[in-house]
Amino acid sequence: MLKFSIHKKLDGTMARAGEIETKNGVIKTPAFVVVGTKATVKSMTAEQIRSLNAQVVLANTYHLYLQPGADIVDQAGGFGKFMDWHGPTMTDSGGFQAFSLGAAFGNSVSKVATSDVGVSDISAVSGQLAKVTDEGVMFKSHLDGSKHLFTPESSMEAQWKLGADMIFAFDECTSPTAPYEYQKKSLARTYDWAKRSLARHNELDQNKEQSLFAVIQGGRFQDLREEAARSLGALAQDSDGFDGFGIGGSFTKDDIGTAVGWVNALLPEDKPRHLLGIGEPLDLFNAVEAGCDLFDCIAPTRMARHGSLHTADGRLNIKNSRFTTDFTPIEASCQCYTCLHHTRAYLAHLFRADEMTAATLASIHNLHFILRLVEKIRESILDDTFHTYKKEFLARYHPPKTS
């Protein structure tokens, strides 16, 4: 079981700096969790991840369940050993994949909306690969079309075999555009699934080798979010209760800090809080200020594979023709391997030539940028300069336009 300690709280906010102790190492929080979906961070080796001072890696239960199978990962000693990562590990529950294959299938709607898109309910879209019932989620594999049933119990069993230090209860991730009545019904289902997840987890893990996080849902509705925080928080009060909390979508990016704040104001303070699927710089600042300790997102490496690179001034599209003869680093002050050894012109060449190394070098840079950003946020909490650092960073950093 993990041990969580808070070393410093920031006056006037819910921001805090602390440590999470797991059987495979200590995580200094706030911390960014690197996503290794299929027991691999795309285009990178475990050694390259370690070189960035990453603290923890998260893998995806749905994907590893389908390929190569939880039993094979179990035989390998867990996904960390399987991929040669020996630090702290996490796995998600598969709940978000139920959303991706169900309500969001064939739509441009994400679990975090960028605006009020005017869609009231997309739960009846035809062609979905998943169907949610009170029992669980029946889905078709995106690989071969085979049918599978994910339940709270089967999710716990799969995550037990995957062997992560920290795991998540099975939940239903709803669309940010789903109406209030559906969100309310879904919240009751997620609460029931949380209790079933906890019961099966305690049966499997009698030696307390894994730590189980409940997932807070409720959409963009304050009363539902607060209801979830109170009810699931109550299930964390005894030694066999939840060890931490995940905060799931769905809300707009503009009110992440507000919606997360509703939840964290009510959750037990002595348990770590993980904001699921968040990785943009502004979102990280807002989430820390609202009391979150951990974050995971595929964005840094996904952006990198498409040639979009983080800099202190905002994103840079390395495929732009102006970089073909630019023999400076991506960012002069950056100390990552890519910036110390290669130029913008070289990266531009690799992308234009469709070379695999392009994704590796770009991913190294983007992950270094985000990991270092969160590290600096932690330092600013400890030395009481958070507000100054946030103001200075955001005055320079220009996020990409969304319209």
Residue pairs with C-beta under 8 A, 6 or more apart in sequence:
1 208
1 211
1 243
2 20
2 21
2 22
2 165
2 166
2 211
2 243
2 244
2 272
3 20
3 21
4 18
4 19
4 20
4 21
4 244
4 270
4 271
4 272
5 18
5 19
5 21
6 16
6 17
6 18
6 269
6 270
7 16
7 17
7 18
7 19
7 382
8 16
8 17
8 18
8 381
8 382
9 15
9 16
10 16
10 289
10 381
10 384
10 386
13 289
13 290
13 291
13 386
14 261
14 264
14 265
14 289
14 290
14 291
15 30
15 288
15 289
15 290
15 291
15 381
15 386
16 29
16 291
16 293
16 381
17 28
17 29
17 30
17 378
17 381
17 382
18 28
18 29
18 272
18 293
19 26
19 27
19 28
19 29
20 26
20 27
20 29
20 31
20 88
20 272
20 293
20 294
21 27
22 88
22 165
22 166
22 211
23 165
23 209
24 80
24 86
24 87
24 88
24 89
24 165
25 55
25 86
25 87
25 88
26 88
27 55
27 56
27 88
27 294
28 55
28 378
29 272
29 293
29 294
29 378
30 284
30 288
30 292
30 293
30 294
30 295
30 374
30 377
30 378
30 381
31 55
31 56
31 293
31 294
31 295
31 374
31 378
32 54
32 279
32 284
32 294
32 295
32 296
32 297
32 370
32 371
32 373
32 374
33 55
33 56
33 57
33 58
33 90
33 274
33 294
33 295
33 296
34 41
34 49
34 54
34 56
34 57
34 58
34 296
34 367
34 371
35 41
35 57
35 58
35 60
35 296
35 297
35 298
35 301
36 49
36 57
36 58
36 59
36 79
36 83
36 85
37 59
37 60
37 63
37 298
38 59
38 60
38 63
38 64
38 67
39 59
39 64
39 73
39 79
39 82
39 83
40 83
41 49
41 57
41 301
41 363
41 367
42 301
42 305
42 359
42 363
43 301
43 304
43 305
43 356
43 359
43 360
43 363
44 301
44 360
44 363
44 364
44 367
45 84
46 83
46 84
46 85
47 84
48 337
48 360
48 364
49 57
49 85
49 367
50 85
50 87
51 337
52 336
52 364
52 367
52 368
52 371
53 371
53 375
54 87
54 367
54 371
55 87
55 88
56 87
56 88
56 89
56 90
56 294
57 80
57 83
57 85
57 87
57 88
57 89
57 90
58 89
58 90
58 91
58 92
58 164
58 296
59 79
59 89
59 90
59 91
59 92
59 162
59 164
60 91
60 92
60 94
60 97
61 91
61 92
61 93
61 94
61 155
61 158
61 159
61 162
62 92
62 94
62 97
62 150
63 97
64 70
64 73
64 79
64 91
64 158
64 162
65 94
65 148
65 158
66 141
66 143
66 148
67 143
70 157
70 158
70 161
70 162
71 161
73 79
73 82
73 161
73 162
73 163
74 161
74 162
74 163
76 82
77 163
78 89
78 162
78 163
78 164
79 89
79 91
79 162
79 163
79 164
80 86
80 87
80 89
80 163
80 164
81 163
88 165
88 166
89 163
89 164
89 165
89 166
90 164
90 165
90 166
90 167
90 168
90 274
90 296
91 159
91 162
91 164
91 166
91 167
91 168
92 168
92 276
93 155
93 159
93 167
93 168
93 169
93 170
93 171
93 197
93 215
94 137
94 150
94 155
94 158
94 170
95 137
95 155
95 168
95 170
95 171
95 172
95 173
95 215
95 248
96 111
96 173
96 248
96 276
96 277
97 130
97 139
98 130
98 132
98 137
98 139
98 150
98 172
98 173
99 111
99 172
99 173
99 174
99 175
101 128
101 129
101 130
101 139
101 140
101 142
102 123
102 128
102 129
102 130
102 131
102 132
102 137
102 139
103 109
103 122
103 123
103 125
103 128
103 174
103 175
103 178
104 110
104 111
104 122
104 175
105 125
105 127
105 128
105 129
105 130
106 125
106 127
106 128
107 119
107 122
107 125
109 117
109 119
109 122
109 175
109 176
109 177
110 176
110 249
111 173
111 175
111 176
111 248
111 249
111 250
111 277
112 176
112 249
112 250
112 251
112 252
112 253
112 256
112 277
112 278
113 176
113 177
113 250
113 251
113 252
113 253
114 252
114 253
114 402
115 252
115 254
115 402
116 252
117 177
118 177
119 175
119 177
120 177
120 179
121 175
121 177
121 178
121 179
121 182
122 175
122 177
122 178
123 175
123 178
123 182
129 139
129 140
129 142
130 137
130 138
130 139
130 140
131 137
131 138
131 139
132 172
132 189
134 189
134 192
135 149
135 151
136 149
136 150
136 151
136 152
136 154
136 170
136 193
137 149
137 150
137 151
137 172
138 147
138 148
138 149
139 147
139 148
139 149
139 150
140 146
140 147
140 148
141 147
141 148
150 170
151 170
151 196
152 169
152 170
152 193
152 194
152 196
152 197
152 200
153 196
153 197
153 200
155 169
155 170
155 197
156 167
156 170
156 197
156 200
156 201
156 204
157 200
157 204
159 167
159 168
159 210
160 167
160 201
160 204
160 205
160 210
163 210
164 210
165 210
165 211
166 210
166 211
166 212
166 213
166 243
166 244
167 201
167 210
167 211
167 212
167 213
168 212
168 213
168 214
168 215
168 246
169 193
169 194
169 197
169 198
169 201
169 212
169 213
169 214
169 215
169 242
170 193
170 194
170 196
170 197
171 190
171 193
171 194
171 215
171 217
171 246
171 248
172 186
172 189
172 190
172 193
172 217
173 217
173 248
173 249
173 250
174 182
174 183
174 186
174 217
174 219
174 249
174 250
175 250
176 219
176 220
176 249
176 250
176 251
176 252
178 186
178 219
178 250
180 219
180 221
180 224
183 217
183 218
183 219
183 221
183 224
184 224
186 217
187 217
187 218
187 224
187 227
187 228
190 215
190 217
190 228
191 228
191 231
191 232
194 214
194 215
194 232
194 235
194 242
195 235
197 212
198 212
198 214
198 235
198 240
198 241
198 242
201 210
201 212
202 240
205 212
211 243
211 244
212 242
212 243
212 244
213 242
213 243
213 244
213 245
213 246
213 272
213 274
214 232
214 235
214 236
214 242
214 244
214 245
214 246
215 232
215 245
215 246
215 247
215 248
215 276
216 225
216 228
216 229
216 232
216 245
216 246
216 247
216 248
216 263
216 267
217 224
217 228
217 248
218 224
218 225
218 226
218 227
218 228
219 225
219 250
219 251
220 250
220 251
220 252
220 255
220 259
222 259
222 262
225 259
225 262
225 263
226 262
226 263
226 266
228 263
229 262
229 263
229 264
229 265
229 266
229 267
230 266
232 242
232 245
233 245
233 266
233 267
233 268
235 241
235 242
236 242
236 243
236 245
236 268
236 271
237 268
242 271
243 271
243 272
244 271
244 272
244 273
244 274
245 263
245 267
245 271
245 272
245 273
245 274
246 273
246 274
246 275
246 276
247 260
247 263
247 264
247 273
247 274
247 275
247 276
247 292
248 276
248 277
249 276
249 277
251 259
253 280
253 283
256 275
256 278
256 283
256 286
256 287
256 290
257 286
257 287
257 289
257 290
258 290
260 275
260 286
260 287
260 290
260 291
260 292
261 290
261 291
263 273
264 273
264 290
264 291
264 292
265 291
267 273
272 293
272 294
273 291
273 292
273 293
273 294
274 292
274 293
274 294
274 295
274 296
275 287
275 292
275 294
275 295
276 296
277 296
277 297
278 284
278 287
278 295
278 296
278 297
279 295
279 296
279 297
279 298
279 299
279 300
279 370
280 297
280 299
280 399
281 310
281 370
281 373
281 393
281 394
281 397
281 399
282 394
282 397
282 399
284 295
284 370
284 373
284 374
284 377
285 377
285 390
285 393
285 394
287 295
288 377
288 381
288 386
289 386
289 390
295 374
300 310
300 363
300 366
300 367
300 369
300 370
301 359
301 363
301 366
301 367
303 309
303 310
303 315
303 366
304 359
304 362
304 363
304 365
304 366
304 367
305 359
305 362
305 363
307 317
307 318
307 319
307 347
307 351
307 358
307 362
308 315
308 316
308 317
308 318
308 400
309 315
309 316
309 317
309 318
309 330
309 347
309 362
309 365
309 366
310 316
310 365
310 366
310 369
310 370
311 330
311 331
311 369
312 331
312 333
312 393
312 396
312 397
313 396
313 397
313 398
314 397
314 398
314 399
314 400
315 399
315 400
316 330
318 330
318 344
318 347
318 348
318 351
318 362
319 348
319 351
319 352
320 348
323 344
323 345
323 347
323 348
324 345
324 348
324 349
324 352
325 345
326 343
326 344
326 345
326 348
327 343
327 344
327 345
328 343
328 344
329 338
329 339
329 340
329 342
329 343
329 344
330 338
330 339
330 344
330 347
330 365
331 339
331 365
331 369
332 339
334 340
334 365
334 368
334 369
335 368
336 364
336 365
336 368
336 369
337 361
337 364
338 347
338 361
338 362
338 364
338 365
338 368
339 365
342 361
347 358
347 361
347 362
350 357
350 358
350 361
351 358
351 362
373 393
376 389
377 386
377 389
377 390
380 386
380 388
380 389
380 390
